Every structure is written in structure tokens, then in C-alpha cells.
Amino acid sequence: MTILLAYIDPGVGALLWQSIIAAFVGLLFYLKKTRRWIVGVFRKMFGRGQKPPGVVVEIPAEETMKAKSNVR
């Protein structure tokens, strides 16, 4: 009768846990990027592009000069 004795170093367990966690986090990033790509394709297909930029208010140059001269 042969008895098989095996020794597993504690570092191996830590390496396995680290690999599992890294694979899970990598999968999350991959799925997020893939989801954005798919949503972008559908937005292009149905004509719903990116959101329009916000309203831009232009300040005349005279007012900016007054504001700068008042600050000391």
C-alpha cells in the first residue's frame, strides 16, 4: 500500500487567490468596454449620437478686462 503525501506551499494558495481575483477584475473591465462599444454601435444605427454640448456663454472682452483690473 502506497501513501501519497503532497505538500502545498501557502504561497501557492495566495497565488491562486490573486489569479482568481485578477481574472474577475479583468473580466469586469472587458465587459464594461464591450458594453460601451455595443451601445455606441446601436446609437449610431438609430441616429442617437452623443449628447449635445452644454450652452456656452461668451463674455465680451471688455468685461473680462474689468474683472482682471479689479483684482489686486
C-alpha positions as CSV (number, residue, x, y, z in Angstrom):
1,M,0.0,0.0,0.0
2,T,1.4,3.3,-1.1
3,I,0.6,6.6,0.7
4,L,0.9,9.7,-1.4
5,L,1.9,12.7,0.6
6,A,1.8,16.1,-1.0
7,Y,2.9,19.5,0.3
8,I,1.3,22.7,-0.9
9,D,3.2,25.8,0.0
10,P,1.0,28.6,1.4
11,G,2.3,30.9,-1.3
12,V,0.6,28.7,-3.9
13,G,-2.8,29.4,-2.3
14,A,-2.1,33.1,-2.2
15,L,-1.1,33.0,-5.9
16,L,-4.3,31.1,-6.8
17,W,-6.5,33.7,-5.0
18,Q,-4.6,36.5,-6.6
19,S,-5.1,34.9,-10.1
20,I,-8.8,34.4,-9.5
21,I,-9.3,38.0,-8.3
22,A,-7.3,39.4,-11.2
23,A,-9.3,37.4,-13.7
24,F,-12.5,38.6,-12.2
25,V,-11.5,42.3,-12.2
26,G,-10.2,41.9,-15.8
27,L,-13.4,40.4,-16.9
28,L,-15.4,43.4,-15.4
29,F,-13.2,45.9,-17.3
30,Y,-13.6,43.8,-20.5
31,L,-17.4,43.6,-20.2
32,K,-17.6,47.4,-19.5
33,K,-15.6,48.2,-22.6
34,T,-17.6,45.7,-24.7
35,R,-20.9,47.2,-23.4
36,R,-19.9,50.7,-24.3
37,W,-18.9,49.5,-27.8
38,I,-22.3,47.8,-28.3
39,V,-24.2,50.8,-27.0
40,G,-22.2,53.1,-29.4
41,V,-23.0,50.9,-32.4
42,F,-26.7,51.0,-31.6
43,R,-26.7,54.7,-31.1
44,K,-25.0,55.2,-34.5
45,M,-27.6,52.9,-36.1
46,F,-30.6,54.6,-34.7
47,G,-29.3,58.2,-35.1
48,R,-28.9,59.0,-31.4
49,G,-25.4,60.3,-31.3
50,Q,-23.6,61.8,-28.4
51,K,-25.3,64.3,-26.2
52,P,-25.2,67.8,-27.4
53,P,-22.7,70.1,-25.7
54,G,-23.9,72.4,-23.0
55,V,-24.7,76.1,-23.6
56,V,-21.6,78.2,-23.9
57,V,-21.9,81.8,-22.6
58,E,-19.4,84.2,-24.1
59,I,-18.2,87.1,-22.1
60,P,-17.2,90.2,-24.0
61,A,-13.5,91.1,-23.8
62,E,-14.3,94.4,-22.1
63,E,-15.9,92.7,-19.1
64,T,-13.0,90.3,-18.6
65,M,-10.6,93.2,-18.6
66,K,-12.7,95.0,-15.9
67,A,-12.8,91.9,-13.8
68,K,-9.0,91.4,-14.0
69,S,-8.2,95.1,-13.2
70,N,-10.4,95.0,-10.0
71,V,-8.4,92.1,-8.5
72,R,-5.3,93.0,-6.6
